[in-house]
Amino acid sequence: MEFYINFQRPLKKQSWGIDTLDLELDLVADVSKESAVNWRWKDVTRYVELCNTTFFSNRDRINVNRASILAKAEFEQVRNELLNYAEISAQSLDLSLLSNTTVLPDDVRKLL
């Protein structure tokens, strides 16, 4: 089973809507209950190309490095929970279960 971690700038409310920027680089966790997590990067070539321009700031690059370390550590802590939830979801996806989680922003939880 795979889990996908997308790196983007934090959402920022503007007068015209919500602003963010996808930082192109993504982290994929290939995992099962029986084995260690196999981590792989997605879109590395595009990320490196953009890092060699002024498209991303140094702060963006540092934040992606920090976030990848934190994401891996946090994923390891909730790994079995996610796998159990994924198994249940595959059988019958009930979005109301998500409304009680702290992972979703409040405004999204209210919609469920």
C-alpha positions as a printed Julia matrix, in Angstrom:
112×3 Matrix{Float64}:
   0.0    0.0     0.0
   1.28   3.5    -0.82
   0.84   6.77    1.01
   1.63  10.03   -0.73
   3.05  13.13    0.98
   2.79  16.36   -0.97
   5.05  19.31   -0.13
   3.54  22.75   -0.59
   3.69  26.17    1.0
   1.18  26.64    3.8
  -2.27  27.77    2.74
  -2.67  31.51    3.11
  -6.01  33.3     2.96
  -6.0   36.25    0.57
  -8.74  38.72   -0.33
  -9.16  36.87   -3.63
  -9.1   33.34   -2.19
  -6.54  30.82   -0.93
  -2.9   31.07   -1.97
  -0.35  28.27   -1.92
   2.45  26.85   -4.04
   3.11  23.19   -4.75
   6.82  22.62   -4.16
   6.9   19.88   -6.84
   8.74  17.31   -4.72
   6.67  14.51   -3.23
   7.46  11.65   -0.9
   5.88   8.22   -1.34
   5.75   5.64    1.44
   5.34   2.07    0.24
   4.34   0.15    3.34
   2.89  -3.04    4.67
   2.37  -4.21    8.25
   5.02  -6.89    7.82
   7.92  -4.81    6.49
   9.74  -1.56    6.9
   8.59   1.52    5.03
  10.17   1.91    1.61
  10.52   5.65    0.99
  10.96   7.11   -2.5
  10.97  10.6    -3.89
   8.68  11.58   -6.76
   9.38  14.39   -9.26
  12.99  14.85   -8.15
  14.16  15.95  -11.6
  11.6   18.75  -11.8
  12.36  19.85   -8.23
  16.11  20.03   -8.93
  15.47  21.98  -12.12
  13.41  24.53  -10.22
  15.95  24.71   -7.39
  18.56  25.71   -9.95
  16.46  28.76  -10.8
  15.0   31.45   -8.58
  11.56  29.78   -8.58
  12.01  28.43   -5.03
  13.54  30.44   -2.26
  16.28  29.07   -0.01
  13.65  29.0     2.71
  11.44  26.74    0.55
  14.3   24.29    0.08
  15.17  24.26    3.78
  11.51  23.79    4.7
  11.17  20.83    2.32
  14.22  19.17    3.9
  12.87  19.74    7.42
   9.35  18.66    6.48
  10.58  15.43    4.9
  12.38  14.46    8.11
   9.32  15.31   10.23
   6.93  13.58    7.83
   8.92  10.35    7.96
   9.05  10.4    11.75
   5.35  11.21   12.11
   4.38   8.6     9.54
   6.25   5.91   11.47
   4.29   6.84   14.61
   0.87   6.49   12.94
   1.73   3.81   10.39
  -0.39   0.96   11.79
  -3.32   3.28   12.42
  -3.2    4.44    8.81
  -2.96   0.89    7.51
  -5.93  -0.19    9.64
  -7.94   2.8     8.47
  -7.0    2.12    4.85
  -8.19  -1.47    5.17
 -11.51  -0.33    6.63
 -11.84   2.39    3.98
 -11.23  -0.07    1.19
 -14.19  -2.09    2.42
 -16.55   0.83    3.0
 -15.46   4.45    2.83
 -17.34   6.47    5.41
 -16.18  10.09    5.35
 -18.0   10.83    8.59
 -15.2    8.96   10.37
 -12.83  11.72    9.31
 -14.86  14.45   10.99
 -13.45  13.47   14.4
  -9.8   13.5    13.39
  -7.46  16.37   14.13
  -5.63  15.88   10.84
  -8.19  17.87    8.86
  -8.57  21.64    9.2
 -11.69  22.76   11.1
 -13.33  24.28    8.01
 -12.96  20.99    6.12
 -14.22  18.87    9.04
 -17.4   20.97    9.19
 -18.21  19.96    5.63
 -18.21  16.23    6.45
